[in-house]
Amino acid sequence: MKESDYAHEYVLIWPDNELAYAVFSRLSTQWRVGAGGPTGLDYTAVLAYMRTLRLPREQADELFSDIQTMEAEALAVMAEGADKAK
């Protein structure tokens, strides 16, 4: 994906989602890629980064769940883009 693919879109991040979005964005270089394309985030890297945030356990669990939700949607969008490219 290139910035120009979504430069025309405006997205508002709700305050409750700002941390999850910031962490997900920060992890943009931590995708595992196989022969068929992206397979998901490297959870070792995700959890290592999250430890640096020193969040209470409940908040960390919620953040990890939010990141997994964004990961699943990102994978779906990337797969859709790959299908269109064929």
Residue pairs with C-beta under 8 A, 6 or more apart in sequence:
1 78
1 81
13 21
17 66
19 63
20 63
20 66
20 67
20 70
21 70
23 49
23 50
23 53
23 63
23 67
24 66
24 67
24 70
24 71
26 49
27 41
27 45
27 46
27 49
27 67
30 41
30 42
30 45
30 46
31 38
31 39
31 40
31 41
31 42
32 38
32 39
32 40
32 41
32 42
33 39
37 78
37 79
37 82
38 74
38 75
38 78
39 75
40 71
40 75
41 67
41 71
46 64
46 67
47 64
50 60
50 63
50 64
53 60
53 63
55 63
